[in-house]
């Protein structure tokens, strides 16, 4: 059986250990984050939500997930 390799990413300022080759779409789903209410930044670039399933996370990637808050 193949051992799953772990990598470290920085998620909203905290170090997190995840499986290697994890896609951002899977990370968002696992964290139960509603995609419609967030913006996702990877290494200081805003990601197109249509492409999240194509982007694999790499060691030391920096992810910021920003929630939109309504108000007036």
N, CA, C and O of each residue as an XYZ file, in Angstrom:
288
protein
N       0.844     -1.189      0.000
C       0.000      0.000      0.000
C       0.887      1.250      0.000
O       1.867      1.340      0.739
N       0.515      2.201     -0.843
C       1.299      3.425     -0.970
C       1.011      4.354      0.209
O      -0.143      4.604      0.556
N       2.084      4.858      0.812
C       1.942      5.791      1.933
C       1.622      7.181      1.386
O       2.259      7.656      0.446
N       0.630      7.817      1.990
C       0.258      9.159      1.565
C       1.209     10.165      2.207
O       1.366     10.218      3.427
N       1.832     10.952      1.349
C       2.787     11.938      1.816
C       2.040     13.190      2.279
O       1.048     13.592      1.672
N       2.521     13.789      3.347
C       1.917     15.005      3.889
C       2.761     16.216      3.509
O       3.986     16.136      3.406
N       2.082     17.331      3.306
C       2.766     18.600      3.079
C       2.188     19.625      4.058
O       1.133     19.407      4.653
N       2.886     20.727      4.212
C       2.409     21.789      5.098
C       2.007     22.994      4.255
O       2.718     23.397      3.335
N       0.851     23.556      4.591
C       0.400     24.780      3.949
C       0.104     25.800      5.047
O       0.011     25.453      6.225
N      -0.041     27.042      4.650
C      -0.419     28.083      5.589
C      -1.838     28.494      5.221
O      -2.068     29.042      4.143
N      -2.789     28.232      6.110
C      -4.197     28.528      5.857
C      -4.662     29.602      6.825
O      -4.767     29.362      8.028
N      -4.943     30.792      6.292
C      -5.366     31.939      7.107
C      -4.442     32.163      8.304
O      -4.902     32.407      9.419
N      -3.138     32.077      8.055
C      -2.153     32.383      9.090
C      -1.770     31.219      9.986
O      -0.932     31.380     10.873
N      -2.368     30.042      9.774
C      -2.048     28.876     10.611
C      -1.478     27.761      9.752
O      -1.954     27.512      8.644
N      -0.454     27.090     10.271
C       0.136     25.972      9.553
C      -0.793     24.766      9.653
O      -1.298     24.438     10.727
N      -1.007     24.117      8.517
C      -1.893     22.958      8.465
C      -1.206     21.868      7.657
O      -0.610     22.138      6.614
N      -1.294     20.637      8.145
C      -0.721     19.491      7.437
C      -1.836     18.829      6.627
O      -2.891     18.492      7.164
N      -1.589     18.649      5.331
C      -2.595     18.037      4.447
C      -1.934     16.968      3.590
O      -0.708     16.866      3.545
N      -2.752     16.175      2.913
C      -2.222     15.181      1.984
C      -1.652     15.868      0.757
O      -2.200     16.857      0.271
N      -0.540     15.330      0.261
C       0.078     15.857     -0.949
C      -0.902     15.730     -2.115
O      -1.699     14.793     -2.157
N      -0.844     16.660     -3.052
C      -1.688     16.682     -4.250
C      -3.160     16.939     -3.973
O      -4.000     16.685     -4.836
N      -3.492     17.440     -2.781
C      -4.874     17.798     -2.476
C      -5.268     19.006     -3.325
O      -4.506     19.967     -3.441
N      -6.442     18.953     -3.909
C      -6.929     20.073     -4.695
C      -7.618     21.089     -3.776
O      -8.172     20.726     -2.739
N      -7.574     22.351     -4.168
C      -8.197     23.398     -3.358
C      -9.693     23.125     -3.191
O     -10.248     23.357     -2.117
N     -10.343     22.636     -4.240
C     -11.779     22.330     -4.167
C     -12.053     21.346     -3.025
O     -13.014     21.513     -2.275
N     -11.207     20.324     -2.898
C     -11.373     19.316     -1.847
C     -11.154     19.931     -0.472
O     -11.889     19.631      0.468
N     -10.151     20.785     -0.351
C      -9.880     21.455      0.927
C     -11.089     22.287      1.358
O     -11.501     22.227      2.516
N     -11.651     23.055      0.443
C     -12.809     23.903      0.742
C     -14.000     23.038      1.171
O     -14.700     23.362      2.131
N     -14.219     21.942      0.451
C     -15.314     21.022      0.784
C     -15.095     20.405      2.162
O     -16.019     20.342      2.972
N     -13.870     19.951      2.425
C     -13.550     19.331      3.720
C     -13.754     20.302      4.879
O     -14.160     19.898      5.968
N     -13.472     21.581      4.643
C     -13.616     22.600      5.684
C     -15.060     23.109      5.799
O     -15.372     23.936      6.656
N     -15.933     22.599      4.917
C     -17.360     22.985      4.897
C     -17.548     24.500      4.749
O     -18.357     25.121      5.437
N     -16.768     25.066      3.826
C     -16.841     26.506      3.573
C     -17.772     26.742      2.378
O     -17.577     26.153      1.315
N     -18.785     27.606      2.553
C     -19.694     27.894      1.424
C     -18.990     28.754      0.371
O     -18.651     29.909      0.631
N     -18.776     28.190     -0.804
C     -18.027     28.873     -1.862
C     -18.628     30.212     -2.272
O     -17.901     31.131     -2.649
N     -19.949     30.325     -2.200
C     -20.598     31.552     -2.647
C     -20.258     32.744     -1.758
O     -20.400     33.891     -2.182
N     -19.814     32.488     -0.540
C     -19.605     33.579      0.416
C     -18.140     33.857      0.713
O     -17.829     34.549      1.683
N     -17.228     33.327     -0.108
C     -15.806     33.537      0.157
C     -15.034     33.911     -1.110
O     -15.469     33.658     -2.233
N     -13.881     34.518     -0.884
C     -12.878     34.712     -1.931
C     -11.670     33.900     -1.493
O     -11.344     33.860     -0.307
N     -11.006     33.254     -2.442
C      -9.875     32.397     -2.108
C      -8.625     32.937     -2.791
O      -8.590     33.154     -4.002
N      -7.605     33.144     -1.971
C      -6.337     33.677     -2.457
C      -5.264     32.616     -2.238
O      -5.131     32.073     -1.141
N      -4.504     32.329     -3.286
C      -3.397     31.373     -3.196
C      -2.119     32.118     -3.541
O      -1.960     32.629     -4.650
N      -1.210     32.172     -2.574
C       0.068     32.870     -2.771
C      -0.141     34.280     -3.336
O       0.522     34.692     -4.288
N      -1.075     35.000     -2.726
C      -1.379     36.401     -3.016
C      -2.041     36.622     -4.372
O      -2.004     37.733     -4.901
N      -2.650     35.574     -4.945
C      -3.408     35.722     -6.181
C      -4.820     35.199     -5.955
O      -5.000     34.091     -5.448
N      -5.827     35.994     -6.331
C      -7.214     35.558     -6.210
C      -7.461     34.442     -7.235
O      -7.094     34.564     -8.404
N      -8.078     33.374     -6.782
C      -8.349     32.243     -7.674
C      -9.734     32.342     -8.290
O     -10.683     32.803     -7.656
N      -9.832     31.900     -9.540
C     -11.118     31.784    -10.219
C     -11.805     30.535     -9.657
O     -11.252     29.437     -9.727
N     -12.986     30.700     -9.111
C     -13.681     29.574     -8.469
C     -13.964     28.428     -9.437
O     -14.116     27.283     -9.011
N     -14.037     28.725    -10.732
C     -14.295     27.669    -11.727
C     -13.079     26.743    -11.889
O     -13.201     25.641    -12.424
N     -11.916     27.195    -11.429
C     -10.681     26.426    -11.635
C     -10.173     25.745    -10.361
O      -9.088     25.163    -10.364
N     -10.944     25.813     -9.280
C     -10.469     25.268     -8.003
C     -10.163     23.780     -8.072
O      -9.274     23.298     -7.369
N     -10.886     23.051     -8.905
C     -10.672     21.608     -8.988
C      -9.408     21.260     -9.769
O      -8.968     20.110     -9.762
N      -8.826     22.248    -10.441
C      -7.606     22.005    -11.228
C      -6.336     22.349    -10.451
O      -5.241     21.936    -10.834
N      -6.482     23.108     -9.353
C      -5.316     23.610     -8.628
C      -4.943     22.661     -7.486
O      -5.710     22.477     -6.540
N      -3.747     22.060     -7.591
C      -3.230     21.190     -6.520
C      -2.357     22.020     -5.596
O      -1.573     22.860     -6.038
N      -2.511     21.769     -4.316
C      -1.712     22.494     -3.332
C      -0.305     21.922     -3.255
O      -0.102     20.714     -3.380
N       0.662     22.807     -3.047
C       2.063     22.413     -2.927
C       2.582     22.793     -1.545
O       1.993     23.624     -0.855
N       3.679     22.181     -1.157
C       4.285     22.464      0.137
C       4.547     23.961      0.278
O       5.045     24.607     -0.644
N       4.207     24.497      1.438
C       4.397     25.918      1.782
C       3.493     26.896      1.033
O       3.737     28.102      1.068
N       2.449     26.399      0.355
C       1.486     27.317     -0.255
C       0.812     28.130      0.839
O       0.602     27.646      1.951
N       0.478     29.361      0.509
C      -0.201     30.239      1.458
C      -1.610     30.510      0.934
O      -1.786     31.076     -0.145
N      -2.605     30.101      1.710
C      -3.998     30.254      1.316
C      -4.698     31.181      2.290
O      -4.593     31.028      3.507
N      -5.408     32.138      1.737
C      -6.253     33.021      2.550
C      -7.682     32.834      2.056
O      -7.952     32.956      0.861
N      -8.585     32.540      2.968
C      -9.994     32.408      2.628
C     -10.703     33.545      3.345
O     -10.737     33.612      4.574
N     -11.270     34.443      2.533
C     -11.896     35.643      3.071
C     -13.407     35.516      2.929
O     -13.926     35.313      1.831
N     -14.107     35.640      4.058
C     -15.568     35.567      4.055
C     -16.157     36.943      3.795
O     -15.710     37.943      4.357
N     -17.171     36.977      2.929
C     -17.906     38.219      2.684
C     -18.934     38.378      3.796
O     -19.619     37.422      4.159
N     -19.038     39.566      4.324
C     -19.996     39.837      5.376
C     -20.923     40.957      4.903
O     -20.474     42.051      4.561
N     -22.213     40.665      4.890
C     -23.184     41.675      4.487
C     -23.398     42.688      5.593
O     -23.168     42.399      6.767
N     -23.825     43.839      5.225
C     -24.079     44.868      6.234
C     -24.548     46.144      5.580
O     -24.738     46.202      4.365
N     -24.729     47.142      6.375
C     -25.205     48.364      5.767
C     -24.803     49.583      6.555
O     -25.133     50.704      6.168
